[in-house]
Amino acid sequence: MATDRAPDYNDKTDEAPVPPRPGIGRAPVLEPNEARQAATHHNVRYVLGFGVAGIVIIFVLVYVAFFGSGGPPSP
């Protein structure tokens, strides 16, 4: 089964190398603390811990809701 391709499938227009822009030199070299995107405060570990604990509690509640009855009800 042959698949139809777009008419511009073999067009190499977008694959040409991009010349460097004038006026832009080398990228600045930064220390790890200077290059970091955001400050990592100590309360991040608490957010992670409460989130994981919350998910575990939700999973336990869902398990009890579906499988906690112990079997079919007796007549």
N, C-alpha and C positions, 0 to 999 in steps of 0.2 A: 504494500500500500504506500503510494508516494504521497508526501505531504507538500502542499503548495506553500511556497515561500513568498515573502513580500518582494515586490519588484526591486527594492533597493538592498536586497540581502547581500550582494557582493560589492556594494558600494564602499570604497575605502576612504571616504571623505573624513570621517571622524577618527580614523586611526593614524593620521599623520602625526609625527612628533611635534610637540608644542615648543616653540622657541622660548628661552628664558625672557622674562620681562625686564626691560631696562630699569636701572635704578634700584634694583633689589639685590642686596648682597647676601652674604651667608646668614643663616638663621642664628639667632642669639643662643649662646650656650648658657644655660641656667643650672643652678644647683637643684637637687631634687625638691627641697622645701620651697624654693622659689617657683618651680615649674608646676607644683601641685595645683589642681583645679580648685579645690576648696579646702578650708581648714577642717581637719578631722578632730572634733572635740571628743571628750571622754564619754559623753552621753550617747554616742552612736552605739556602743555595745549594749546599753540598756534598751534602746529601741529594737535592736536585733533580738535580744533575749526575750523581751515582752512579745514581740511578733511571733517568734518561734513557739513560745509557751501558749500563746493564744491559738495558734493553728493546731497544736497538739490537743488542747482542750476541745476545740471544735471537732476534731476527728474522733475523739473519745465520745463526745455527745452523739455524733452521727452513728458511730458503731453501736452504742447502747440503744439508740432509737430503732435501728434496723435489726440488730441481733441480740438485744438484751433480754428478750422475753423468755429465753430458755427452751423454747419449743412451742408446739401448737397448744392452744388452750384445751384443757380437759372438759368434756361435756358434763 
